[in-house]
Amino acid sequence: MARTIYQVFDVDSVKTVNLDIADIYEIYSWAGSTILIETNVQLSHGSAEILDYLIKEGRYDVAMDTIAMPEVKIYTKMPDRKKKRVKTPDGEITEIPDAKIFVPDTFTWSDDKKVLRRKE
């Protein structure tokens, strides 16, 4: 069972983005003006209904904190979700969220992929 979730963040006036994402992710440069996060979630031993419920509850949601503009933070809203296992009468469900982060080509990123900076 798998689903893909898309989330978009406007970064027009942003100079620095700090990433605090719980999933495994890769960063790609693109010609867009927004940050697009594409999260593919795979469940084993689960049903479509369980996956729909987890998505609806916001288990894979990402948010942007703009308090320190022009520096922002993009973070996983439920960072403790890896600690909270999903169990059914048939056993524990294995979930594998994998994200692709598409960053405007006006940004570069650090080697550890946790900080994005606008090019001068």
RODOLUM-416677 format. One record per atom (N, C-alpha, C, CB): atom name; x, y, z; residue in one letter. Coordinates in Angstrom, 2 decimals. Each point is the difference from the previous one (the first is absolute). Glycine has a CB too. Layout:
% RODOLUM-416677
+-------+---------+---------+---------+--------+
! atome !      px !      py !      pz ! residu !
+-------+---------+---------+---------+--------+
!    CA !       X !       Y !       Z !      A !
...
+-------+---------+---------+---------+--------+
END
This chain:
% RODOLUM-416677
+-------+---------+---------+---------+--------+
! atome !      px !      py !      pz ! residu !
+-------+---------+---------+---------+--------+
!     N !    0.85 !   -1.16 !    0.00 !      M !
!    CA !   -0.85 !    1.16 !    0.00 !      M !
!     C !    0.90 !    1.23 !    0.00 !      M !
!    CB !   -1.87 !   -1.23 !    1.22 !      M !
!     N !    1.61 !    2.18 !   -2.13 !      A !
!    CA !    0.83 !    1.20 !   -0.08 !      A !
!     C !   -0.85 !    1.20 !   -0.42 !      A !
!    CB !    2.02 !   -1.40 !   -0.58 !      A !
!     N !   -1.63 !    2.57 !    1.05 !      R !
!    CA !   -0.62 !    1.27 !   -0.41 !      R !
!     C !    1.08 !    1.06 !   -0.07 !      R !
!    CB !   -2.22 !   -0.64 !    1.08 !      R !
!     N !    1.98 !    1.65 !   -1.89 !      T !
!    CA !    0.92 !    1.12 !   -0.10 !      T !
!     C !   -0.73 !    1.27 !    0.44 !      T !
!    CB !    1.28 !   -1.12 !   -1.89 !      T !
!     N !   -0.62 !    1.89 !    2.74 !      I !
!    CA !   -0.55 !    1.24 !    0.55 !      I !
!     C !    0.88 !    1.15 !   -0.50 !      I !
!    CB !   -0.94 !   -1.20 !    2.08 !      I !
!     N !    0.30 !    2.28 !   -2.50 !      Y !
!    CA !    0.74 !    1.18 !   -0.48 !      Y !
!     C !   -0.28 !    1.19 !    0.90 !      Y !
!    CB !   -0.11 !   -0.86 !   -2.37 !      Y !
!     N !    1.17 !    1.59 !    2.72 !      Q !
!    CA !   -0.14 !    1.22 !    0.79 !      Q !
!     C !    0.90 !    1.07 !   -0.62 !      Q !
!    CB !   -0.55 !   -1.32 !    2.12 !      Q !
!     N !    0.03 !    2.55 !   -2.20 !      V !
!    CA !    0.71 !    1.10 !   -0.65 !      V !
!     C !    0.19 !    1.13 !    0.99 !      V !
!    CB !   -0.97 !   -0.64 !   -2.25 !      V !
!     N !    2.18 !    1.26 !    2.21 !      F !
!    CA !    0.33 !    1.11 !    0.88 !      F !
!     C !    0.56 !    1.16 !   -0.81 !      F !
!    CB !    0.44 !   -1.60 !    1.90 !      F !
!     N !   -1.00 !    2.79 !   -1.69 !      D !
!    CA !    0.44 !    1.21 !   -0.68 !      D !
!     C !    1.25 !    0.53 !    0.70 !      D !
!    CB !   -2.37 !    0.55 !   -0.73 !      D !
!     N !    3.44 !   -0.34 !   -0.03 !      V !
!    CA !    1.27 !    0.47 !    0.58 !      V !
!     C !    0.52 !    1.23 !   -0.74 !      V !
!    CB !    0.53 !   -2.35 !    0.70 !      V !
!     N !   -1.44 !    3.19 !   -1.20 !      D !
!    CA !    0.40 !    1.17 !   -0.78 !      D !
!     C !    0.96 !    0.92 !    0.74 !      D !
!    CB !   -2.18 !   -0.14 !   -1.14 !      D !
!     N !    1.92 !    0.49 !    2.39 !      S !
!    CA !    0.84 !    0.95 !    0.73 !      S !
!     C !    0.91 !   -0.68 !    1.03 !      S !
!    CB !   -1.78 !    1.71 !   -0.32 !      S !
!     N !    1.94 !   -3.00 !    0.18 !      V !
!    CA !    0.79 !   -0.78 !    0.96 !      V !
!     C !    1.46 !   -0.06 !   -0.43 !      V !
!    CB !   -2.04 !   -1.37 !    0.57 !      V !
!     N !    2.93 !    1.57 !    0.41 !      K !
!    CA !    1.45 !   -0.09 !   -0.27 !      K !
!     C !    0.56 !   -1.36 !    0.41 !      K !
!    CB !    0.18 !    2.48 !    0.34 !      K !
!     N !   -0.69 !   -3.02 !    0.79 !      T !
!    CA !    0.51 !   -1.26 !    0.54 !      T !
!     C !   -1.16 !   -0.89 !    0.43 !      T !
!    CB !    2.12 !    1.14 !    0.76 !      T !
!     N !   -2.01 !   -2.44 !   -1.07 !      V !
!    CA !   -1.00 !   -0.98 !    0.41 !      V !
!     C !    0.73 !   -1.08 !    0.80 !      V !
!    CB !   -1.49 !    0.47 !   -2.04 !      V !
!     N !    1.03 !   -0.70 !    3.27 !      N !
!    CA !    0.53 !   -1.09 !    0.82 !      N !
!     C !   -0.97 !   -1.16 !   -0.10 !      N !
!    CB !    1.18 !    1.61 !    1.59 !      N !
!     N !   -0.69 !   -2.78 !   -1.95 !      L !
!    CA !   -0.84 !   -1.18 !   -0.15 !      L !
!     C !    0.10 !   -0.90 !    1.23 !      L !
!    CB !    0.28 !    0.11 !   -2.49 !      L !
!     N !   -1.42 !   -0.49 !    3.02 !      D !
!    CA !   -0.08 !   -0.94 !    1.12 !      D !
!     C !   -1.08 !   -1.03 !   -0.37 !      D !
!    CB !    0.76 !    1.77 !    1.75 !      D !
!     N !   -0.41 !   -2.63 !   -2.70 !      I !
!    CA !   -0.93 !   -0.96 !   -0.58 !      I !
!     C !    0.31 !   -1.38 !    0.56 !      I !
!    CB !   -0.23 !    1.38 !   -2.12 !      I !
!     N !   -0.80 !   -2.08 !    2.61 !      A !
!    CA !    0.20 !   -1.31 !    0.63 !      A !
!     C !    0.23 !   -1.11 !   -1.03 !      A !
!    CB !   -1.44 !    0.76 !    1.89 !      A !
!     N !    1.02 !   -0.54 !   -3.13 !      D !
!    CA !    0.10 !   -1.05 !   -1.01 !      D !
!     C !    1.39 !   -0.05 !   -0.63 !      D !
!    CB !   -2.44 !    0.26 !   -0.46 !      D !
!     N !    2.68 !   -1.34 !   -0.24 !      I !
!    CA !    1.15 !   -0.08 !   -0.89 !      I !
!     C !   -0.34 !    0.90 !   -1.17 !      I !
!    CB !    0.66 !   -2.40 !    0.72 !      I !
!     N !    0.27 !    3.28 !   -1.12 !      Y !
!    CA !   -0.30 !    0.88 !   -1.12 !      Y !
!     C !    1.21 !    0.30 !   -0.86 !      Y !
!    CB !   -1.81 !    0.98 !    1.36 !      Y !
!     N !    1.53 !   -0.62 !   -2.59 !      E !
!    CA !    1.00 !    0.46 !   -0.95 !      E !
!     C !   -0.42 !    1.39 !   -0.46 !      E !
!    CB !    0.57 !   -2.37 !   -0.76 !      E !
!     N !    0.41 !    3.20 !    0.42 !      I !
!    CA !   -0.29 !    1.36 !   -0.46 !      I !
!     C !    0.34 !    0.09 !   -1.48 !      I !
!    CB !    0.46 !    0.96 !    2.29 !      I !
!     N !   -1.36 !   -0.32 !   -3.03 !      Y !
!    CA !    0.19 !    0.21 !   -1.43 !      Y !
!     C !   -0.22 !    1.48 !   -0.31 !      Y !
!    CB !   -0.76 !   -2.37 !   -0.52 !      Y !
!     N !    1.54 !    2.89 !   -0.41 !      S !
!    CA !   -0.18 !    1.37 !   -0.46 !      S !
!     C !   -1.03 !    0.01 !   -1.11 !      S !
!    CB !    2.38 !    0.59 !    0.63 !      S !
!     N !   -3.22 !    0.46 !   -0.67 !      W !
!    CA !   -0.96 !    0.11 !   -1.09 !      W !
!     C !   -0.24 !    1.47 !   -0.31 !      W !
!    CB !   -1.09 !   -2.17 !    0.67 !      W !
!     N !    0.46 !    2.45 !   -1.79 !      A !
!    CA !   -0.20 !    1.36 !   -0.47 !      A !
!     C !   -1.18 !    0.70 !    0.66 !      A !
!    CB !    0.99 !   -0.70 !   -2.15 !      A !
!     N !   -1.71 !    0.03 !    3.04 !      G !
!    CA !   -1.14 !    0.59 !    0.68 !      G !
!     C !    0.41 !    1.07 !    0.99 !      G !
!    CB !   -1.21 !   -2.14 !   -0.29 !      G !
!     N !    0.24 !    2.91 !    0.79 !      S !
!    CA !    0.28 !    1.05 !    0.98 !      S !
!     C !   -0.43 !   -0.40 !    1.41 !      S !
!    CB !   -0.27 !    1.69 !   -1.82 !      S !
!     N !   -0.21 !   -2.90 !    1.98 !      T !
!    CA !   -0.44 !   -0.50 !    1.30 !      T !
!     C !    0.80 !   -1.25 !    0.37 !      T !
!    CB !   -2.32 !    0.94 !   -0.40 !      T !
!     N !    2.23 !   -1.32 !    1.66 !      I !
!    CA !    0.55 !   -1.29 !    0.42 !      I !
!     C !   -1.15 !   -0.99 !   -0.05 !      I !
!    CB !    1.80 !    1.06 !    1.50 !      I !
!     N !   -1.61 !   -2.14 !   -2.23 !      L !
!    CA !   -0.99 !   -1.06 !   -0.13 !      L !
!     C !    0.52 !   -1.24 !    0.70 !      L !
!    CB !   -0.84 !    0.94 !   -2.20 !      L !
!     N !    0.06 !   -1.46 !    3.12 !      I !
!    CA !    0.38 !   -1.24 !    0.69 !      I !
!     C !   -0.97 !   -1.09 !   -0.43 !      I !
!    CB !    0.95 !    1.28 !    2.00 !      I !
!     N !   -0.39 !   -2.32 !   -2.60 !      E !
!    CA !   -0.76 !   -1.14 !   -0.49 !      E !
!     C !    0.35 !   -1.18 !    0.90 !      E !
!    CB !   -0.03 !    0.86 !   -2.43 !      E !
!     N !   -0.92 !   -1.29 !    3.24 !      T !
!    CA !    0.24 !   -1.09 !    0.94 !      T !
!     C !   -0.75 !   -1.24 !   -0.45 !      T !
!    CB !    0.34 !    1.63 !    1.87 !      T !
!     N !    0.40 !   -2.70 !   -2.11 !      N !
!    CA !   -0.60 !   -1.27 !   -0.37 !      N !
!     C !    0.01 !   -0.88 !    1.25 !      N !
!    CB !    0.75 !    0.20 !   -2.45 !      N !
!     N !   -1.95 !   -0.65 !    2.85 !      V !
!    CA !   -0.13 !   -0.83 !    1.20 !      V !
!     C !   -0.39 !   -1.41 !   -0.43 !      V !
!    CB !   -0.66 !    2.00 !    1.43 !      V !
!     N !    1.44 !   -2.98 !   -0.98 !      Q !
!    CA !   -0.31 !   -1.40 !   -0.28 !      Q !
!     C !   -0.28 !   -0.71 !    1.32 !      Q !
!    CB !    1.45 !    0.02 !   -2.08 !      Q !
!     N !   -2.52 !   -0.79 !    2.08 !      L !
!    CA !   -0.36 !   -0.80 !    1.18 !      L !
!     C !    0.05 !   -1.47 !   -0.37 !      L !
!    CB !   -1.46 !    1.85 !    0.90 !      L !
!     N !    1.98 !   -2.64 !    0.02 !      S !
!    CA !   -0.12 !   -1.45 !   -0.18 !      S !
!     C !   -0.88 !   -0.51 !    1.12 !      S !
!    CB !    2.28 !   -0.20 !   -1.11 !      S !
!     N !   -3.09 !   -0.78 !    0.82 !      H !
!    CA !   -0.95 !   -0.58 !    0.94 !      H !
!     C !   -1.09 !    0.99 !    0.40 !      H !
!    CB !    1.81 !   -1.48 !    0.84 !      H !
!     N !   -2.10 !    2.46 !   -1.71 !      G !
!    CA !   -1.04 !    0.98 !    0.30 !      G !
!     C !   -0.98 !    0.11 !   -1.16 !      G !
!    CB !    1.60 !    1.26 !    1.46 !      G !
!     N !   -2.71 !   -0.63 !   -1.19 !      S !
!    CA !   -1.03 !    0.16 !   -1.03 !      S !
!     C !   -0.04 !    1.44 !   -0.48 !      S !
!    CB !   -1.34 !   -1.87 !    1.03 !      S !
!     N !    0.60 !    2.07 !   -2.11 !      A !
!    CA !   -0.19 !    1.36 !   -0.54 !      A !
!     C !   -0.69 !    0.88 !    1.04 !      A !
!    CB !   -0.14 !   -0.92 !   -2.35 !      A !
!     N !   -0.77 !    0.35 !    3.11 !      E !
!    CA !   -0.72 !    0.77 !    1.02 !      E !
!     C !    0.95 !    0.48 !    1.10 !      E !
!    CB !   -2.06 !   -1.33 !   -0.49 !      E !
!     N !    2.99 !    0.49 !    0.90 !      I !
!    CA !    0.96 !    0.39 !    1.03 !      I !
!     C !    0.89 !    1.12 !   -0.52 !      I !
!    CB !   -0.03 !   -2.33 !    0.95 !      I !
!     N !    0.52 !    2.19 !   -2.18 !      L !
!    CA !    0.85 !    1.03 !   -0.57 !      L !
!     C !   -0.77 !    1.31 !   -0.16 !      L !
!    CB !    1.33 !   -1.76 !   -1.20 !      L !
!     N !   -2.56 !    1.69 !    0.72 !      D !
!    CA !   -0.83 !    1.21 !   -0.10 !      D !
!     C !   -0.17 !    0.67 !    1.35 !      D !
!    CB !   -1.21 !   -1.01 !   -1.94 !      D !
!     N !    0.99 !    0.23 !    2.98 !      Y !
!    CA !   -0.16 !    0.53 !    1.35 !      Y !
!     C !    1.28 !    0.70 !    0.47 !      Y !
!    CB !   -1.66 !   -1.82 !    0.51 !      Y !
!     N !    2.82 !    1.18 !   -0.71 !      L !
!    CA !    1.28 !    0.58 !    0.42 !      L !
!     C !    0.26 !    1.33 !   -0.71 !      L !
!    CB !    0.89 !   -2.31 !    0.44 !      L !
!     N !   -1.22 !    2.36 !   -1.72 !      I !
!    CA !    0.19 !    1.24 !   -0.77 !      I !
!     C !   -0.95 !    1.08 !    0.51 !      I !
!    CB !    0.72 !   -1.33 !   -2.02 !      I !
!     N !   -1.98 !    0.96 !    2.23 !      K !
!    CA !   -1.00 !    0.96 !    0.48 !      K !
!     C !    0.37 !    0.56 !    1.37 !      K !
!    CB !   -1.75 !   -1.23 !   -1.30 !      K !
!     N !    2.35 !    0.41 !    2.15 !      E !
!    CA !    0.40 !    0.43 !    1.33 !      E !
!     C !    1.25 !    0.89 !   -0.02 !      E !
!    CB !   -1.00 !   -2.10 !    0.89 !      E !
!     N !    1.62 !    2.27 !   -2.06 !      G !
!    CA !    1.16 !    0.87 !   -0.11 !      G !
!     C !    1.32 !   -0.64 !    0.36 !      G !
!    CB !   -1.52 !    1.82 !    0.48 !      G !
!     N !    1.57 !   -3.13 !   -0.49 !      R !
!    CA !    1.22 !   -0.71 !    0.40 !      R !
!     C !    1.20 !    0.35 !   -0.85 !      R !
!    CB !   -1.44 !   -1.85 !    0.79 !      R !
!     N !    1.24 !    2.23 !   -2.05 !      Y !
!    CA !    1.11 !    0.28 !   -0.91 !      Y !
!     C !    0.06 !    1.48 !   -0.39 !      Y !
!    CB !   -0.19 !   -2.33 !   -0.87 !      Y !
!     N !   -0.55 !    3.17 !    1.59 !      D !
!    CA !   -0.04 !    1.43 !   -0.32 !      D !
!     C !    1.31 !    0.69 !    0.34 !      D !
!    CB !   -2.46 !   -0.02 !    0.39 !      D !
!     N !    2.79 !    1.00 !   -1.21 !      V !
!    CA !    1.16 !    0.85 !    0.20 !      V !
!     C !   -0.53 !    1.43 !    0.07 !      V !
!    CB !    1.60 !   -1.60 !   -1.23 !      V !
!     N !   -0.97 !    2.44 !    2.07 !      A !
!    CA !   -0.44 !    1.38 !    0.16 !      A !
!     C !    1.19 !    0.94 !   -0.11 !      A !
!    CB !   -1.91 !   -0.75 !    1.47 !      A !
!     N !    1.60 !    2.04 !   -1.66 !      M !
!    CA !    1.06 !    1.00 !   -0.08 !      M !
!     C !   -0.21 !    1.03 !    1.10 !      M !
!    CB !    0.23 !   -0.35 !   -2.50 !      M !
!     N !    0.83 !    0.58 !    3.28 !      D !
!    CA !    0.00 !    1.01 !    1.06 !      D !
!     C !    0.68 !    1.24 !   -0.56 !      D !
!    CB !    0.04 !   -1.77 !    1.86 !      D !
!     N !   -0.76 !    2.89 !   -1.91 !      T !
!    CA !    0.52 !    1.23 !   -0.60 !      T !
!     C !    0.28 !    1.08 !    1.04 !      T !
!    CB !   -1.27 !   -0.55 !   -2.06 !      T !
!     N !    1.34 !    0.21 !    3.33 !      I !
!    CA !    0.19 !    0.99 !    1.06 !      I !
!     C !    1.29 !    0.79 !   -0.17 !      I !
!    CB !   -1.29 !   -1.49 !    1.52 !      I !
!     N !    2.37 !    0.87 !   -1.93 !      A !
!    CA !    1.30 !    0.65 !   -0.10 !      A !
!     C !    0.33 !    0.47 !   -1.42 !      A !
!    CB !    0.75 !   -1.41 !    1.90 !      A !
!     N !   -1.77 !    1.81 !   -2.68 !      M !
!    CA !    0.23 !    0.43 !   -1.39 !      M !
!     C !    1.17 !    0.96 !   -0.06 !      M !
!    CB !   -2.44 !   -0.29 !   -0.53 !      M !
!     N !    3.31 !    0.25 !   -0.46 !      P !
!    CA !   -0.07 !   -0.78 !   -1.23 !      P !
!     C !    0.56 !   -1.42 !    0.12 !      P !
!    CB !    0.18 !    2.14 !   -1.20 !      P !
!     N !    0.01 !   -2.61 !    2.45 !      E !
!    CA !    0.42 !   -1.39 !    0.22 !      E !
!     C !   -1.24 !   -0.78 !    0.44 !      E !
!    CB !    2.40 !    0.67 !    0.63 !      E !
!     N !   -2.64 !   -1.82 !   -1.25 !      V !
!    CA !   -1.16 !   -0.81 !    0.35 !      V !
!     C !    0.44 !   -1.42 !    0.33 !      V !
!    CB !   -1.46 !    1.42 !   -1.47 !      V !
!     N !    0.53 !   -2.14 !    2.08 !      K !
!    CA !    0.24 !   -1.41 !    0.32 !      K !
!     C !   -1.13 !   -0.80 !   -0.61 !      K !
!    CB !    1.22 !    0.56 !    2.16 !      K !
!     N !   -0.87 !   -1.61 !   -2.89 !      I !
!    CA !   -0.98 !   -0.95 !   -0.51 !      I !
!     C !    0.22 !   -1.29 !    0.79 !      I !
!    CB !   -0.06 !    1.05 !   -2.37 !      I !
!     N !   -1.02 !   -1.51 !    3.00 !      Y !
!    CA !    0.16 !   -1.09 !    0.96 !      Y !
!     C !   -1.17 !   -0.98 !   -0.07 !      Y !
!    CB !    1.30 !    1.53 !    1.49 !      Y !
!     N !   -1.05 !   -2.73 !   -1.01 !      T !
!    CA !   -1.02 !   -1.02 !    0.12 !      T !
!     C !   -0.88 !    0.35 !    1.20 !      T !
!    CB !    1.51 !   -1.78 !   -1.04 !      T !
!     N !   -2.83 !    1.84 !    0.82 !      K !
!    CA !   -0.92 !    0.40 !    1.07 !      K !
!     C !   -0.09 !   -1.04 !    1.11 !      K !
!    CB !   -1.28 !    1.29 !   -1.69 !      K !
!     N !    1.48 !   -2.56 !    1.35 !      M !
!    CA !   -0.04 !   -1.07 !    1.01 !      M !
!     C !    1.36 !   -0.71 !    0.04 !      M !
!    CB !   -2.50 !   -0.32 !   -0.35 !      M !
!     N !    3.53 !    0.97 !    0.91 !      P !
!    CA !    1.34 !   -0.60 !   -0.03 !      P !
!     C !    0.11 !   -1.29 !    0.79 !      P !
!    CB !    0.88 !    2.26 !   -0.26 !      P !
!     N !   -1.81 !   -2.49 !    1.19 !      D !
!    CA !    0.06 !   -1.21 !    0.82 !      D !
!     C !   -0.73 !   -1.18 !   -0.63 !      D !
!    CB !    0.16 !    1.46 !    2.00 !      D !
!     N !   -0.64 !   -1.30 !   -3.23 !      R !
!    CA !   -0.80 !   -1.07 !   -0.60 !      R !
!     C !    0.77 !   -1.30 !   -0.17 !      R !
!    CB !   -1.30 !    1.75 !   -1.17 !      R !
!     N !    2.63 !   -1.68 !    1.04 !      K !
!    CA !    0.77 !   -1.23 !   -0.15 !      K !
!     C !    0.00 !   -0.81 !    1.29 !      K !
!    CB !    1.44 !    1.14 !   -1.69 !      K !
!     N !   -1.69 !   -0.46 !    2.81 !      K !
!    CA !   -0.07 !   -0.70 !    1.28 !      K !
!     C !   -1.37 !   -0.66 !    0.19 !      K !
!    CB !    1.65 !    1.63 !    0.96 !      K !
!     N !   -2.66 !   -1.06 !   -1.59 !      K !
!    CA !   -1.36 !   -0.51 !    0.14 !      K !
!     C !   -0.29 !   -0.99 !   -1.12 !      K !
!    CB !   -0.75 !    2.16 !    1.11 !      K !
!     N !    0.89 !   -3.41 !   -0.82 !      R !
!    CA !   -0.25 !   -1.06 !   -0.98 !      R !
!     C !   -1.49 !   -0.20 !   -0.20 !      R !
!    CB !    2.15 !   -1.11 !    0.64 !      R !
!     N !   -2.52 !    0.75 !   -1.86 !      V !
!    CA !   -1.39 !   -0.26 !   -0.32 !      V !
!     C !   -0.21 !   -1.51 !    0.11 !      V !
!    CB !   -0.17 !    2.04 !   -1.56 !      V !
!     N !   -0.78 !   -2.44 !    2.42 !      K !
!    CA !   -0.26 !   -1.42 !    0.21 !      K !
!     C !   -1.44 !   -0.31 !   -0.35 !      K !
!    CB !    1.74 !   -0.09 !    1.81 !      K !
!     N !   -1.94 !   -1.08 !   -2.37 !      T !
!    CA !   -1.34 !   -0.50 !   -0.33 !      T !
!     C !   -0.13 !   -1.38 !    0.64 !      T !
!    CB !   -0.10 !    1.31 !   -2.21 !      T !
!     N !   -1.09 !   -1.87 !    2.20 !      P !
!    CA !   -0.16 !   -1.37 !    0.54 !      P !
!     C !    0.88 !   -1.02 !   -0.75 !      P !
!    CB !   -2.35 !    0.60 !    0.66 !      P !
!     N !    2.73 !   -0.28 !   -1.90 !      D !
!    CA !    0.82 !   -0.92 !   -0.79 !      D !
!     C !    1.50 !    0.21 !    0.22 !      D !
!    CB !   -1.81 !   -0.04 !   -1.69 !      D !
!     N !    2.18 !    1.05 !    2.46 !      G !
!    CA !    1.41 !    0.26 !    0.26 !      G !
!     C !    0.37 !    1.46 !   -0.23 !      G !
!    CB !    0.49 !   -2.35 !   -0.65 !      G !
!     N !    0.80 !    2.62 !    0.74 !      E !
!    CA !    0.50 !    1.35 !   -0.16 !      E !
!     C !    0.18 !    0.36 !   -1.48 !      E !
!    CB !    1.15 !   -0.19 !    2.23 !      E !
!     N !   -1.50 !    1.39 !   -2.58 !      I !
!    CA !    0.12 !    0.48 !   -1.38 !      I !
!     C !    1.37 !    0.64 !   -0.18 !      I !
!    CB !   -2.51 !    0.37 !   -0.17 !      I !
!     N !    3.16 !   -0.68 !   -0.92 !      T !
!    CA !    1.26 !    0.64 !   -0.34 !      T !
!     C !   -0.30 !    1.14 !   -0.97 !      T !
!    CB !    1.32 !   -2.16 !    0.36 !      T !
!     N !   -0.85 !    3.36 !   -0.03 !      E !
!    CA !   -0.21 !    1.14 !   -0.88 !      E !
!     C !    1.34 !    0.56 !   -0.44 !      E !
!    CB !   -2.18 !    0.54 !    1.16 !      E !
!     N !    2.25 !   -0.19 !   -2.44 !      I !
!    CA !    1.22 !    0.57 !   -0.55 !      I !
!     C !   -0.35 !    1.29 !   -0.73 !      I !
!    CB !    1.06 !   -2.30 !   -0.22 !      I !
!     N !   -0.89 !    3.47 !    0.90 !      P !
!    CA !   -0.20 !    1.27 !   -0.69 !      P !
!     C !    1.33 !    0.44 !   -0.62 !      P !
!    CB !   -1.86 !    0.64 !    1.60 !      P !
!     N !    1.81 !   -0.27 !   -2.86 !      D !
!    CA !    1.18 !    0.42 !   -0.75 !      D !
!     C !   -0.35 !    1.29 !   -0.70 !      D !
!    CB !    0.82 !   -2.40 !   -0.32 !      D !
!     N !   -0.02 !    3.45 !    0.52 !      A !
!    CA !   -0.35 !    1.32 !   -0.55 !      A !
!     C !    1.02 !    0.47 !   -1.04 !      A !
!    CB !   -1.13 !    0.56 !    2.16 !      A !
!     N !    0.61 !    0.17 !   -3.12 !      K !
!    CA !    0.82 !    0.73 !   -0.96 !      K !
!     C !   -0.32 !    1.47 !    0.21 !      K !
!    CB !    0.04 !   -1.93 !   -1.71 !      K !
!     N !    1.00 !    2.73 !    1.93 !      I !
!    CA !   -0.19 !    1.42 !    0.23 !      I !
!     C !    0.54 !    0.75 !   -1.21 !      I !
!    CB !    0.17 !   -0.28 !    2.52 !      I !
!     N !   -1.06 !    0.96 !   -3.22 !      F !
!    CA !    0.37 !    0.76 !   -1.19 !      F !
!     C !    0.18 !    1.46 !    0.43 !      F !
!    CB !   -1.26 !   -1.59 !   -1.57 !      F !
!     N !    2.48 !    2.09 !    1.39 !      V !
!    CA !    0.39 !    1.32 !    0.48 !      V !
!     C !    0.26 !    0.90 !   -1.21 !      V !
!    CB !    1.00 !   -0.98 !    2.12 !      V !
!     N !   -1.45 !    2.25 !   -2.06 !      P !
!    CA !    0.28 !    0.91 !   -1.12 !      P !
!     C !    1.49 !    0.05 !   -0.32 !      P !
!    CB !   -2.01 !    1.36 !    0.63 !      P !
!     N !    2.33 !   -1.23 !   -1.91 !      D !
!    CA !    1.41 !    0.01 !   -0.40 !      D !
!     C !    0.74 !    1.26 !    0.46 !      D !
!    CB !   -0.63 !   -1.38 !   -1.97 !      D !
!     N !   -0.05 !    2.26 !    2.68 !      T !
!    CA !    0.64 !    1.18 !    0.59 !      T !
!     C !    0.57 !   -0.31 !    1.38 !      T !
!    CB !   -1.58 !    1.46 !   -1.30 !      T !
!     N !    1.48 !   -2.71 !    1.75 !      F !
!    CA !    0.51 !   -0.43 !    1.30 !      F !
!     C !    1.11 !   -1.04 !   -0.16 !      F !
!    CB !   -2.25 !    0.46 !    1.03 !      F !
!     N !    3.13 !   -0.51 !   -0.04 !      T !
!    CA !    0.98 !   -1.09 !    0.14 !      T !
!     C !   -0.27 !   -0.64 !    1.36 !      T !
!    CB !    1.77 !    1.17 !   -1.47 !      T !
!     N !   -1.19 !   -2.36 !    1.71 !      W !
!    CA !   -0.21 !   -0.66 !    1.29 !      W !
!     C !    1.30 !   -0.52 !    0.56 !      W !
!    CB !   -2.30 !   -0.63 !   -0.70 !      W !
!     N !    2.30 !    0.46 !    2.02 !      S !
!    CA !    1.17 !   -0.48 !    0.71 !      S !
!     C !    0.22 !   -1.49 !   -0.27 !      S !
!    CB !   -0.36 !    1.74 !    1.79 !      S !
!     N !    1.55 !   -2.22 !   -1.48 !      D !
!    CA !    0.32 !   -1.41 !   -0.23 !      D !
!     C !   -0.92 !   -0.94 !    0.76 !      D !
!    CB !    2.37 !    0.68 !   -0.37 !      D !
!     N !   -2.80 !   -0.28 !    1.56 !      D !
!    CA !   -0.88 !   -0.86 !    0.79 !      D !
!     C !   -1.47 !    0.16 !   -0.39 !      D !
!    CB !    1.64 !    0.15 !    1.87 !      D !
!     N !   -1.92 !    0.72 !   -2.85 !      K !
!    CA !   -1.35 !    0.21 !   -0.56 !      K !
!     C !   -0.97 !    0.51 !    1.05 !      K !
!    CB !    0.43 !   -1.80 !   -1.65 !      K !
!     N !    0.05 !    2.59 !    2.59 !      K !
!    CA !   -0.88 !    0.53 !    1.04 !      K !
!     C !   -0.19 !    1.51 !   -0.11 !      K !
!    CB !    0.75 !   -1.85 !    1.48 !      K !
!     N !    0.10 !    2.52 !   -2.27 !      V !
!    CA !   -0.09 !    1.45 !   -0.16 !      V !
!     C !    0.01 !    0.36 !   -1.48 !      V !
!    CB !    1.15 !    0.36 !    2.23 !      V !
!     N !   -2.14 !    0.43 !   -2.64 !      L !
!    CA !   -0.07 !    0.51 !   -1.37 !      L !
!     C !    0.27 !    1.49 !    0.06 !      L !
!    CB !   -1.66 !   -1.81 !   -0.72 !      L !
!     N !    2.50 !    2.31 !   -0.17 !      R !
!    CA !    0.29 !    1.45 !   -0.04 !      R !
!     C !   -0.20 !    0.53 !   -1.40 !      R !
!    CB !    1.65 !   -0.25 !    1.89 !      R !
!     N !   -2.25 !    1.45 !   -1.95 !      R !
!    CA !   -0.19 !    0.64 !   -1.30 !      R !
!     C !    1.36 !    0.42 !   -0.53 !      R !
!    CB !   -2.32 !    0.81 !    0.65 !      R !
!     N !    2.54 !   -1.04 !   -1.94 !      K !
!    CA !    1.25 !    0.41 !   -0.64 !      K !
!     C !    0.09 !    1.51 !   -0.03 !      K !
!    CB !    0.01 !   -2.08 !   -1.40 !      K !
!     N !    1.22 !    2.58 !    1.55 !      E !
!    CA !    0.22 !    1.47 !   -0.06 !      E !
!     C !   -0.12 !    0.50 !   -1.43 !      E !
!    CB !    1.51 !   -0.12 !    2.00 !      E !
+-------+---------+---------+---------+--------+
END
